Amino acid sequence: MFSMPYISQNFINDLPNQIDIVDLVSKRLTLKKVGNSYRAPCPFHGGKNPNFSVNPQEQFYHCFKCAESGGAINFVQKYDNLSFVETIEAIANECGLKIEYDQNSKPVDPALERYRALSQKVCEFYQSQLKSSPAKQKAVNYAKQRDISGEIAQRFSLGFATPGNKDLLTHFEGTKQDINDLKALSLVKTGEYGDYDFFRDRLMFPIHNSKGAVIAFGGRAFDDNAKAKYLNSQESPIFFKSKELYGLYQARKYSRTMDYILVVEGYMDVVALHQAGITKVVAALGTATTTAHLQILSRTTNSIVFCFDGDDAGRQAAWKALKIALPVMKSGLLVKFLFLPDGEDPDSLVKKESAISFEKRIAKAQILSDFLLSHIKAEVNFDSIEGKTAFLEKAAILVAQVTYDVYQRQLVEGIAKMVGQSTKQVQTIFDKQAKKLQLQAPEPMEHKYQLPDFAVDYPQSGAKSQSKTSAKTLMKKMINLLLNYPSLSDSTVEVRVRNIEKSQVLLELIHSAEMDADISQEELMAPFKSKPGVYQRLQELRTLTPHLSENQAKDEFQSALGAAEKRQARAKVKSSIAAANTLESQRKVMEGIQKSKRNK
């Protein structure tokens, strides 16, 4: 059973006395000394102005624009997107301090330790089924077909979810607490005919956190034509997709150095590359790369290499990753992009070419600045004045997202050479473009979304603000969320949406997402290609992924859906009142309104 020790409270209390906030912040931001303090652009609200101040005497930071403030521990926790315990461990490791653990301390939430311990037991159950289940042969054959050795299978704790509906449930049914916890972890679901195992008849990939604890699972179907080739654990109290990377624990454990990390698209890519001897590899867990992922990786290595298919979908995914990476760029960090030949994935290519050849491809991967400029250049007619103007406008928007001053200046110099102008001329154009965008921008909203211009009328979160929101805006929000989080769809949601007027597009998206749990955005939108107007609108609505966890996205979706239902109900009441042209019909309408209020 996996057991996590707890950090001594005395060590936590004394830690601020042993660290220097300037040292910790300067590893993450470029600080400039101004008087008795240090200044930098604020990493929490963005912008170029040095509003962020670090005071070495008070060991305190403060932003004069957004009012974010605190000590060294608070800064590292917020900037690195870590839990409190992870923050203490990260600071101690950076400062060369030996952490004092207290095995007798009680955790803040005992359930979290229970969930981790149970996840380890589930992992062991799946591993045992790979060895002893009467149905194991298909899993064994699949592993052999993919050339997975026993050593690599053990390294990743691979297992087998048997075909039975209740095999996992039966294994743990002796303890009511275990059953409740399995449901909390979404490993057991409740349906029309009772409880059942979520993973069935699949090769199982346990997902480990950075310390090696099992926190979730992925399951691969044996039939390539299965409705959902891969199934992933839903988010839980111990698992957040946007903050975890498959294979990071094994990469750190089995690599001699971490001079680079290769980011691939799937579990099997990670396992296959380990089999070939390439161990510095991770994969995002059923989601696009997030800022949190990049911050985690940049603490592990100075070179992050994204690996994508060379087709349009792969380049589109790479472009999304580039836009996420721009604000994270810092001193010493190199981000590159490796595009594979058509029809190849890391597994097939490394077998065809050898590990040495594949590593040569990694070394020659395209650096971020080259990809950025070549991608924008390909979108315009660069040989014309109009094309160069469009190129500068597009580049200005992206360069403005870079908070690392030195890198931003280098990008401006590179762009100036491309268009045949001086750096000063290009910088002047960019500054004017930035001011223009600021004037066009709406007032900032206390909101979890970063939205494209066409959707700036999204309201603040919460029913109160959404009650005043137009039906069109609520529908845009739900479609935007579903395009980025297909797991939001289920039969209950579908039934509710059916009752909302003008919801046909959302309904079709929900239906497609229900059919395939791991459907991509392209596959979701494919049925609408015959309707160019709708397809273009969906392209716009999916352009920027909301930076939410799956649970947050679910709350936002449910809030918008509830607001749409209430809005429609109010509209029907008004319509009924307007249509009631006799005293008797008016009385019935009012009775109906009163009855509905009593039933709430």
C-alpha positions as CSV (number, residue, x, y, z in Angstrom):
1,M,0.0,0.0,0.0
2,F,1.3,3.4,-1.0
3,S,1.7,5.7,2.1
4,M,2.7,9.3,1.9
5,P,4.5,10.9,4.9
6,Y,3.5,14.3,6.0
7,I,5.9,17.3,6.3
8,S,6.7,18.3,9.9
9,Q,4.9,21.5,10.9
10,N,8.1,22.8,12.6
11,F,9.9,22.5,9.2
12,I,7.1,24.4,7.5
13,N,7.1,27.1,10.1
14,D,10.9,27.6,9.9
15,L,11.1,27.4,6.1
16,P,10.6,31.2,5.5
17,N,13.7,31.8,7.7
18,Q,15.9,29.6,5.5
19,I,15.0,30.9,2.0
20,D,15.3,34.2,0.1
21,I,12.3,35.4,-1.9
22,V,14.5,37.2,-4.4
23,D,16.4,34.0,-5.2
24,L,13.2,32.0,-5.7
25,V,11.4,34.7,-7.8
26,S,14.4,35.4,-10.0
27,K,14.5,31.7,-11.1
28,R,11.0,32.3,-12.5
29,L,11.0,36.0,-13.6
30,T,13.6,38.5,-14.9
31,L,14.0,41.0,-12.0
32,K,15.5,44.4,-12.3
33,K,16.7,46.3,-9.2
34,V,14.9,49.6,-8.6
35,G,16.0,51.3,-5.4
36,N,15.7,48.9,-2.4
37,S,13.4,46.5,-4.3
38,Y,13.2,44.5,-7.5
39,R,10.7,44.9,-10.3
40,A,9.2,42.8,-13.1
41,P,6.0,42.6,-15.2
42,C,3.4,40.8,-13.1
43,P,3.1,37.1,-14.0
44,F,-0.4,36.9,-12.6
45,H,-2.3,39.5,-14.6
46,G,0.2,39.9,-17.5
47,G,1.2,43.2,-19.2
48,K,4.5,44.8,-19.9
49,N,4.7,47.3,-17.1
50,P,6.9,46.5,-14.1
51,N,4.1,46.6,-11.6
52,F,5.3,43.6,-9.7
53,S,7.6,44.4,-6.7
54,V,9.8,42.1,-4.6
55,N,11.0,43.5,-1.3
56,P,14.1,41.6,0.0
57,Q,13.9,43.3,3.5
58,E,10.3,42.3,4.1
59,Q,10.6,39.1,2.1
60,F,7.3,40.0,0.4
61,Y,6.0,40.6,-3.1
62,H,3.2,42.9,-4.2
63,C,1.7,43.9,-7.6
64,F,0.5,47.5,-7.7
65,K,-1.9,46.7,-10.5
66,C,-3.8,43.5,-9.5
67,A,-2.9,43.6,-5.8
68,E,-1.5,40.0,-5.7
69,S,0.8,39.8,-2.7
70,G,2.4,37.4,-0.2
71,G,5.6,35.7,0.8
72,A,7.9,33.2,-1.0
73,I,5.9,30.1,-0.3
74,N,2.7,31.8,-1.6
75,F,4.5,33.0,-4.7
76,V,5.9,29.6,-5.7
77,Q,2.6,27.9,-5.0
78,K,0.7,30.3,-7.2
79,Y,3.2,30.7,-10.0
80,D,4.1,26.9,-10.3
81,N,0.4,25.8,-9.9
82,L,1.3,23.4,-7.0
83,S,-0.5,22.1,-3.9
84,F,0.8,23.4,-0.6
85,V,2.8,20.2,0.1
86,E,4.3,20.1,-3.4
87,T,5.3,23.8,-2.9
88,I,7.2,23.0,0.3
89,E,8.9,20.1,-1.4
90,A,9.8,22.2,-4.5
91,I,11.3,25.0,-2.5
92,A,13.2,22.6,-0.3
93,N,14.7,20.9,-3.3
94,E,15.6,24.2,-5.0
95,C,17.3,25.5,-1.9
96,G,19.1,22.2,-1.0
97,L,17.2,21.7,2.3
98,K,16.4,18.3,3.8
99,I,12.7,18.0,4.4
100,E,11.7,16.8,7.9
101,Y,8.7,14.4,7.7
102,D,6.4,13.5,10.5
103,Q,4.7,10.1,10.0
104,N,2.4,10.8,13.0
105,S,0.9,14.0,11.5
106,K,-2.7,13.8,10.4
107,P,-3.5,14.9,6.8
108,V,-5.8,17.8,6.2
109,D,-8.3,15.5,4.5
110,P,-8.0,11.8,5.4
111,A,-10.0,10.8,2.3
112,L,-7.2,11.9,-0.1
113,E,-4.8,9.3,1.5
114,R,-7.6,6.7,1.3
115,Y,-8.2,7.5,-2.4
116,R,-4.4,7.1,-3.2
117,A,-4.2,3.9,-1.2
118,L,-7.3,2.5,-3.0
119,S,-5.9,3.5,-6.4
120,Q,-2.8,1.5,-5.7
121,K,-4.9,-1.5,-4.7
122,V,-6.9,-1.2,-8.0
123,C,-3.6,-1.0,-9.9
124,E,-2.5,-4.2,-8.2
125,F,-5.8,-5.9,-9.1
126,Y,-5.5,-5.0,-12.8
127,Q,-1.9,-6.3,-12.8
128,S,-3.0,-9.6,-11.2
129,Q,-5.7,-10.0,-13.9
130,L,-3.1,-9.6,-16.6
131,K,-1.3,-12.6,-15.1
132,S,-4.2,-14.8,-14.0
133,S,-7.5,-13.9,-15.7
134,P,-8.9,-16.6,-18.0
135,A,-9.6,-13.8,-20.5
136,K,-6.0,-12.4,-20.3
137,Q,-4.8,-13.8,-23.6
138,K,-6.1,-10.9,-25.7
139,A,-4.2,-8.5,-23.5
140,V,-1.1,-10.6,-23.7
141,N,-1.4,-10.9,-27.4
142,Y,-1.9,-7.1,-27.8
143,A,1.2,-6.4,-25.7
144,K,3.3,-8.9,-27.9
145,Q,2.0,-7.3,-31.1
146,R,3.2,-3.9,-29.8
147,D,6.5,-5.4,-28.7
148,I,6.0,-4.5,-25.1
149,S,8.4,-6.5,-23.0
150,G,7.7,-7.8,-19.5
151,E,10.2,-5.3,-18.1
152,I,8.5,-2.3,-19.7
153,A,5.0,-3.6,-18.7
154,Q,6.3,-3.8,-15.1
155,R,7.9,-0.3,-15.3
156,F,4.5,1.2,-16.2
157,S,2.5,-1.2,-14.0
158,L,0.3,-2.3,-17.0
159,G,-2.7,-4.3,-16.2
160,F,-5.9,-5.8,-17.6
161,A,-9.5,-4.8,-17.0
162,T,-11.5,-8.0,-17.5
163,P,-14.7,-8.1,-19.7
164,G,-17.1,-8.6,-16.7
165,N,-19.3,-5.7,-15.7
166,K,-18.6,-6.2,-12.0
167,D,-15.2,-7.9,-11.6
168,L,-13.6,-4.8,-9.9
169,L,-16.7,-4.2,-7.9
170,T,-16.9,-7.8,-6.6
171,H,-13.2,-7.7,-5.6
172,F,-13.8,-4.7,-3.3
173,E,-17.4,-5.4,-2.3
174,G,-16.5,-6.5,1.2
175,T,-15.9,-2.9,2.3
176,K,-18.7,-0.3,1.9
177,Q,-16.1,2.5,2.3
178,D,-14.1,1.0,-0.7
179,I,-17.2,1.0,-2.9
180,N,-18.0,4.6,-2.0
181,D,-14.4,5.6,-2.7
182,L,-14.4,3.7,-6.0
183,K,-17.5,5.7,-7.0
184,A,-15.8,9.0,-5.9
185,L,-12.8,8.0,-8.2
186,S,-15.3,7.1,-11.0
187,L,-13.9,3.6,-11.2
188,V,-17.4,2.3,-10.4
189,K,-20.5,3.9,-12.0
190,T,-24.1,3.6,-11.2
191,G,-26.5,3.0,-14.1
192,E,-30.1,2.0,-14.8
193,Y,-29.4,-1.6,-13.7
194,G,-27.1,-0.8,-10.7
195,D,-23.4,-0.4,-10.2
196,Y,-20.9,-1.5,-12.8
197,D,-17.1,-1.2,-13.5
198,F,-16.1,1.8,-15.6
199,F,-13.2,0.1,-17.3
200,R,-14.0,-3.3,-19.0
201,D,-12.0,-5.4,-21.4
202,R,-9.1,-3.0,-21.8
203,L,-5.3,-2.9,-21.4
204,M,-4.8,-0.6,-18.4
205,F,-2.3,2.2,-18.0
206,P,-2.1,3.4,-14.4
207,I,-1.3,7.1,-14.2
208,H,1.3,8.1,-11.5
209,N,1.9,11.5,-10.0
210,S,5.4,12.9,-9.9
211,K,6.1,10.9,-6.7
212,G,5.0,7.6,-8.1
213,A,1.5,7.3,-6.5
214,V,-1.2,5.9,-8.7
215,I,-3.9,8.6,-9.0
216,A,-5.9,7.5,-12.1
217,F,-6.1,5.1,-15.1
218,G,-6.3,5.0,-18.9
219,G,-7.7,2.0,-20.7
220,R,-7.0,0.9,-24.3
221,A,-9.6,-1.2,-26.2
222,F,-8.2,-4.2,-28.1
223,D,-10.4,-3.6,-31.1
224,D,-9.1,-0.6,-33.2
225,N,-12.7,-0.1,-34.4
226,A,-14.1,0.2,-30.8
227,K,-16.4,3.2,-30.2
228,A,-13.9,4.6,-27.7
229,K,-10.4,3.4,-28.4
230,Y,-9.1,5.0,-25.2
231,L,-11.0,5.7,-22.0
232,N,-9.5,8.0,-19.3
233,S,-10.4,8.3,-15.7
234,Q,-12.6,11.3,-15.0
235,E,-11.2,14.0,-12.7
236,S,-11.4,13.2,-9.0
237,P,-10.1,14.8,-5.7
238,I,-6.7,13.3,-6.4
239,F,-6.5,13.7,-10.2
240,F,-6.6,16.8,-12.4
241,K,-5.8,16.3,-16.0
242,S,-4.5,19.8,-16.6
243,K,-1.8,19.3,-13.9
244,E,-0.6,15.8,-14.6
245,L,1.6,14.2,-17.3
246,Y,1.7,10.5,-18.1
247,G,5.2,9.1,-17.9
248,L,6.8,12.0,-16.0
249,Y,7.5,9.8,-13.0
250,Q,9.1,7.2,-15.2
251,A,11.0,9.8,-17.2
252,R,12.7,11.2,-14.1
253,K,13.3,7.7,-12.6
254,Y,14.8,6.0,-15.7
255,S,16.7,8.9,-17.4
256,R,20.3,9.7,-16.6
257,T,19.9,13.3,-17.6
258,M,16.9,15.5,-18.4
259,D,18.5,17.6,-21.1
260,Y,15.1,17.5,-23.0
261,I,11.6,16.2,-22.5
262,L,9.6,15.0,-25.5
263,V,5.8,15.6,-25.3
264,V,3.8,13.0,-27.3
265,E,0.1,12.4,-27.7
266,G,-0.7,9.1,-26.2
267,Y,0.1,6.4,-23.6
268,M,1.3,3.9,-26.1
269,D,3.7,6.4,-27.6
270,V,5.3,6.9,-24.2
271,V,5.5,3.1,-23.5
272,A,6.8,2.3,-27.0
273,L,9.6,4.9,-26.8
274,H,10.7,3.5,-23.4
275,Q,10.8,0.1,-25.1
276,A,13.2,1.6,-27.7
277,G,15.3,3.1,-24.9
278,I,14.0,6.7,-25.3
279,T,12.9,7.5,-21.7
280,K,12.6,11.3,-21.6
281,V,9.0,11.3,-22.8
282,V,5.6,12.3,-21.4
283,A,2.0,12.7,-22.7
284,A,-0.8,14.9,-21.8
285,L,-3.9,13.1,-20.4
286,G,-6.7,13.4,-22.9
287,T,-6.4,17.2,-23.0
288,A,-4.4,19.9,-24.8
289,T,-1.2,21.1,-23.2
290,T,-1.8,23.6,-20.4
291,T,0.2,26.4,-18.8
292,A,0.5,24.1,-15.7
293,H,2.0,21.4,-17.8
294,L,4.6,23.7,-19.2
295,Q,5.5,25.1,-15.8
296,I,5.9,21.5,-14.5
297,L,8.1,20.6,-17.5
298,S,10.2,23.8,-17.3
299,R,11.1,22.9,-13.7
300,T,12.4,19.5,-14.9
301,T,14.3,20.5,-18.1
302,N,15.5,23.5,-20.1
303,S,14.3,22.0,-23.5
304,I,10.7,20.9,-24.2
305,V,10.1,19.2,-27.5
306,F,6.5,18.8,-28.7
307,C,5.9,15.9,-31.1
308,F,3.0,16.0,-33.5
309,D,1.8,14.4,-36.7
310,G,2.8,16.4,-39.8
311,D,-0.8,16.7,-41.0
312,D,-3.1,19.7,-40.6
313,A,-4.6,18.4,-37.4
314,G,-1.1,17.9,-35.9
315,R,0.0,21.4,-37.0
316,Q,-3.1,22.9,-35.5
317,A,-2.5,21.2,-32.2
318,A,1.1,22.4,-32.3
319,W,0.0,26.0,-32.9
320,K,-2.3,25.8,-29.8
321,A,0.7,24.5,-27.8
322,L,2.8,27.4,-29.1
323,K,0.3,30.0,-28.0
324,I,0.2,28.4,-24.5
325,A,4.0,28.4,-24.4
326,L,4.6,32.1,-25.3
327,P,3.7,33.6,-21.9
328,V,5.7,30.9,-20.1
329,M,9.0,31.5,-22.0
330,K,11.8,32.4,-19.6
331,S,15.6,32.7,-19.5
332,G,17.2,29.4,-20.5
333,L,14.0,27.7,-21.7
334,L,14.0,26.2,-25.2
335,V,10.7,25.1,-26.8
336,K,10.8,23.0,-30.1
337,F,8.4,21.3,-32.4
338,L,8.9,17.9,-34.0
339,F,6.6,17.0,-36.9
340,L,6.5,13.4,-38.0
341,P,6.2,12.1,-41.6
342,D,2.7,11.4,-42.9
343,G,1.2,8.3,-41.5
344,E,3.8,7.8,-38.8
345,D,3.5,8.0,-35.0
346,P,6.4,7.7,-32.6
347,D,5.9,4.0,-32.1
348,S,5.9,3.1,-35.8
349,L,8.7,5.5,-36.7
350,V,11.1,4.4,-33.9
351,K,10.7,0.8,-35.0
352,K,11.2,1.7,-38.7
353,E,14.2,4.0,-38.2
354,S,15.9,3.0,-34.8
355,A,16.1,5.0,-31.6
356,I,19.3,6.8,-32.7
357,S,17.6,8.1,-35.9
358,F,14.6,9.2,-33.8
359,E,16.8,11.1,-31.4
360,K,18.5,12.8,-34.3
361,R,15.0,14.0,-35.3
362,I,14.5,15.3,-31.8
363,A,17.8,17.2,-31.9
364,K,16.8,18.8,-35.2
365,A,13.3,19.8,-34.2
366,Q,12.0,23.2,-35.2
367,I,12.5,25.9,-32.6
368,L,9.5,27.9,-31.4
369,S,10.5,31.2,-33.1
370,D,11.0,29.5,-36.5
371,F,7.6,27.7,-36.2
372,L,5.9,30.9,-35.2
373,L,7.2,33.0,-38.0
374,S,6.9,30.3,-40.7
375,H,3.3,29.5,-39.7
376,I,2.2,33.2,-39.9
377,K,4.1,33.7,-43.1
378,A,2.2,30.7,-44.7
379,E,-1.1,32.4,-43.9
380,V,-0.4,35.5,-45.9
381,N,0.8,36.6,-49.4
382,F,4.2,37.6,-48.1
383,D,5.4,38.9,-51.5
384,S,2.9,41.8,-51.4
385,I,2.7,44.9,-49.2
386,E,-0.7,43.8,-48.0
387,G,0.6,40.4,-47.1
388,K,3.5,41.9,-45.1
389,T,1.1,44.2,-43.3
390,A,-1.1,41.3,-42.3
391,F,2.0,39.4,-41.3
392,L,3.1,42.2,-38.9
393,E,-0.4,42.6,-37.5
394,K,-0.7,38.8,-36.7
395,A,2.8,38.7,-35.3
396,A,2.2,41.7,-33.1
397,I,-0.7,40.0,-31.3
398,L,1.5,37.0,-30.5
399,V,4.7,38.8,-29.6
400,A,2.7,40.9,-27.1
401,Q,2.0,37.7,-25.2
402,V,5.7,37.2,-24.4
403,T,6.6,38.5,-20.9
404,Y,10.3,37.6,-21.1
405,D,11.8,40.9,-22.3
406,V,15.0,39.5,-23.9
407,Y,13.1,36.9,-25.9
408,Q,10.5,39.5,-27.0
409,R,13.2,41.8,-28.3
410,Q,14.9,38.9,-30.2
411,L,11.5,38.1,-31.9
412,V,11.1,41.7,-32.9
413,E,14.6,41.7,-34.4
414,G,13.9,38.5,-36.3
415,I,10.6,39.9,-37.7
416,A,12.4,43.1,-38.7
417,K,14.9,41.1,-40.8
418,M,12.1,39.2,-42.5
419,V,10.2,42.3,-43.6
420,G,13.3,44.3,-44.4
421,Q,12.7,47.1,-41.8
422,S,14.7,48.3,-38.8
423,T,14.0,46.9,-35.4
424,K,12.9,50.4,-34.2
425,Q,10.3,50.6,-37.0
426,V,8.8,47.2,-36.2
427,Q,8.8,47.9,-32.5
428,T,6.9,51.2,-33.2
429,I,4.4,49.3,-35.3
430,F,4.0,46.7,-32.6
431,D,3.5,49.3,-29.9
432,K,0.8,51.1,-31.9
433,Q,-0.9,47.7,-32.5
434,A,-0.8,46.9,-28.8
435,K,-2.4,50.3,-28.0
436,K,-5.0,49.8,-30.6
437,L,-5.9,46.4,-29.2
438,Q,-6.1,47.8,-25.7
439,L,-8.5,50.5,-26.8
440,Q,-10.7,47.9,-28.6
441,A,-10.7,45.5,-25.6
442,P,-13.8,45.4,-23.4
443,E,-13.6,46.1,-19.7
444,P,-12.0,43.1,-17.9
445,M,-14.4,40.7,-16.3
446,E,-13.9,38.7,-13.2
447,H,-14.2,35.6,-15.3
448,K,-12.4,32.2,-15.7
449,Y,-12.4,32.5,-19.6
450,Q,-10.1,34.1,-22.0
451,L,-12.5,34.6,-24.9
452,P,-12.2,35.6,-28.5
453,D,-13.7,39.0,-29.6
454,F,-17.0,37.6,-30.9
455,A,-17.9,36.2,-27.5
456,V,-16.9,39.1,-25.2
457,D,-20.5,39.3,-24.0
458,Y,-20.1,36.2,-21.9
459,P,-21.2,37.0,-18.3
460,Q,-19.6,36.5,-15.0
461,S,-19.9,33.0,-13.5
462,G,-23.0,32.3,-11.4
463,A,-26.7,32.2,-11.9
464,K,-27.4,35.8,-10.8
465,S,-25.4,37.3,-13.7
466,Q,-26.5,34.6,-16.2
467,S,-30.2,35.3,-15.5
468,K,-29.8,38.5,-17.5
469,T,-27.8,36.9,-20.3
470,S,-29.2,36.4,-23.8
471,A,-30.1,32.9,-24.9
472,K,-27.7,33.2,-27.8
473,T,-24.8,34.0,-25.5
474,L,-25.6,31.1,-23.2
475,M,-25.7,28.8,-26.2
476,K,-22.3,30.0,-27.4
477,K,-20.9,29.3,-24.0
478,M,-22.2,25.8,-23.8
479,I,-21.0,25.0,-27.3
480,N,-17.5,26.5,-26.5
481,L,-17.3,24.3,-23.4
482,L,-18.5,21.1,-25.1
483,L,-16.0,21.5,-28.0
484,N,-13.2,21.7,-25.5
485,Y,-14.6,19.2,-22.9
486,P,-16.6,16.5,-24.8
487,S,-16.8,14.5,-21.5
488,L,-19.5,17.0,-20.4
489,S,-22.1,15.2,-22.5
490,D,-24.3,12.5,-21.0
491,S,-27.9,11.3,-21.5
492,T,-29.2,13.6,-18.7
493,V,-27.7,16.7,-20.3
494,E,-29.1,15.6,-23.7
495,V,-32.6,15.3,-22.3
496,R,-32.4,18.8,-20.8
497,V,-30.9,20.4,-23.9
498,R,-33.7,18.9,-26.1
499,N,-36.2,21.1,-24.2
500,I,-34.3,24.3,-25.1
501,E,-35.3,26.1,-28.3
502,K,-32.8,26.5,-31.2
503,S,-30.4,23.9,-29.6
504,Q,-30.0,21.6,-32.6
505,V,-26.3,22.2,-33.1
506,L,-25.5,21.7,-29.4
507,L,-27.7,18.5,-29.5
508,E,-25.7,17.1,-32.4
509,L,-22.4,17.8,-30.7
510,I,-23.7,16.1,-27.5
511,H,-24.8,13.1,-29.4
512,S,-21.5,12.7,-31.1
513,A,-19.6,13.1,-27.8
514,E,-21.7,10.5,-26.2
515,M,-20.9,8.0,-29.0
516,D,-17.1,8.4,-28.4
517,A,-15.7,9.4,-25.0
518,D,-12.4,10.4,-26.6
519,I,-13.6,12.2,-29.7
520,S,-11.4,15.0,-31.0
521,Q,-12.6,18.5,-31.9
522,E,-12.2,17.8,-35.6
523,E,-14.3,14.7,-35.3
524,L,-17.0,16.6,-33.3
525,M,-17.3,19.2,-35.9
526,A,-16.9,16.9,-39.0
527,P,-20.7,16.4,-39.5
528,F,-21.1,20.2,-40.0
529,K,-18.6,20.5,-42.9
530,S,-21.6,20.4,-45.3
531,K,-22.9,23.5,-43.6
532,P,-20.1,26.1,-44.2
533,G,-21.7,28.8,-42.1
534,V,-22.2,26.6,-39.0
535,Y,-18.8,25.0,-39.4
536,Q,-17.1,28.4,-39.6
537,R,-18.9,29.4,-36.4
538,L,-17.8,26.3,-34.6
539,Q,-14.2,26.9,-35.7
540,E,-14.5,30.3,-34.1
541,L,-16.1,29.0,-30.9
542,R,-13.3,26.4,-30.4
543,T,-10.4,28.7,-31.1
544,L,-9.4,29.3,-27.5
545,T,-9.5,26.5,-24.9
546,P,-10.8,27.8,-21.6
547,H,-8.2,27.2,-18.8
548,L,-10.5,25.2,-16.6
549,S,-10.3,21.8,-15.0
550,E,-12.8,19.2,-16.1
551,N,-14.8,19.8,-12.9
552,Q,-14.8,23.6,-13.3
553,A,-15.9,23.2,-16.9
554,K,-18.8,20.9,-15.7
555,D,-19.9,23.6,-13.2
556,E,-19.7,26.3,-15.8
557,F,-21.7,24.2,-18.3
558,Q,-24.4,23.2,-15.7
559,S,-24.6,26.9,-14.7
560,A,-25.2,28.0,-18.3
561,L,-27.6,25.2,-18.9
562,G,-29.6,26.1,-15.8
563,A,-29.7,29.7,-16.8
564,A,-30.9,28.8,-20.3
565,E,-33.7,26.7,-18.8
566,K,-34.8,29.5,-16.4
567,R,-34.7,32.0,-19.2
568,Q,-36.9,29.9,-21.4
569,A,-39.3,29.2,-18.6
570,R,-39.7,32.9,-17.9
571,A,-40.2,33.5,-21.6
572,K,-43.0,30.9,-21.7
573,V,-44.7,32.5,-18.7
574,K,-44.6,35.9,-20.3
575,S,-46.0,34.4,-23.5
576,S,-48.8,32.6,-21.6
577,I,-49.7,35.8,-19.8
578,A,-49.8,37.7,-23.1
579,A,-52.0,35.1,-24.7
580,A,-54.5,34.9,-21.7
581,N,-57.3,37.1,-23.0
582,T,-60.0,36.0,-20.5
583,L,-60.2,36.3,-16.7
584,E,-60.4,32.5,-16.4
585,S,-57.3,31.8,-18.6
586,Q,-55.4,34.5,-16.7
587,R,-56.4,32.9,-13.4
588,K,-55.1,29.5,-14.6
589,V,-51.8,31.0,-15.7
590,M,-51.2,32.6,-12.3
591,E,-52.1,29.4,-10.5
592,G,-49.6,27.6,-12.6
593,I,-46.9,30.1,-11.8
594,Q,-47.6,29.9,-8.0
595,K,-47.6,26.1,-8.2
596,S,-44.2,26.0,-9.9
597,K,-42.8,28.3,-7.3
598,R,-44.0,26.1,-4.5
599,N,-42.4,23.0,-6.1
600,K,-39.0,24.6,-6.3
